[in-house]
Amino acid sequence: MRELENVHGDEALHYWKTECRALMERLKNLGCSEDAIRSQVMAFQTEVQVEMMRRYSDRLAAEAQDGYTLNS
């Protein structure tokens, strides 16, 4: 996950495609059907995107909290 957070643009797209293709190959080598492979890759993509959004949201919340002070 950190690898994907640290790359952007074309480099991020290349990294993402490489990881998905590697997953596809591993599943194919295990004898999974095309439908099962497609389903697993889509589930993987969804989980990664959800985790990336969670991390981004956590970072924004931490930054907001760091800047927030109560006036007494």
N, C-alpha and C positions, 0 to 999 in steps of 0.2 A: 504494500500500500504506500509506504514512504517513497518508493521509487516513482510511483505515478504522481505523487504530490510534488515532487521536485523537478518534474519536466513539464514543458508547456508547448503548445503549438504543434508543429509537425513532429517534433521529437516525442511528444506525449501520444500522438496518434499512432506513430510507428511502434512505440512500446506497447500500447494497448493491443494493436493488431497482432503483434508478435506473441503476446501472452495468450490471446484467444486462440490463435492458430496452434500454439503448443498444447493447450488444453484439448483442442479438437483432435490432434494427433494422438495424445495419450489415450483419450476415450476410444478412438478408432482402433488403436493397438490392443485395447482391452476387449474389442469385439462388439462395442456398442453400435446400435443401429443409427442411421442418419437422423431419424427423428429424435432419438434419445440424445444424441450429440447436440443437435440444435437446441433442444430443451435445456440441457445442462449448461451450454454456453450462454444462452439467454439468462438463465438463473444466475450464473456467475457474473455476467455484466450488470444485472440489476443489483445484486448484493454489493458489488464494488461501488456502483454509483450511489447507493444508499449510504454506504460507509463514508464515501468522500463528502457527501452532503452533511452527514453528521459531524465529521471532523471540522468542516468549514463553519458550521453553525456553532460548534463548541468554541472555536477560535474567536468568532465574532462576539459571542457571549462573554468570553473572558476579557476581550478588549473593551467591551462596553462596561463591564464591571470594574475593570482597572481605572477607567476614566470617571466612574460614578462615585460621588462623595455626598454624604449627608451633611447639611448645614445645621449646626447646633445653635 
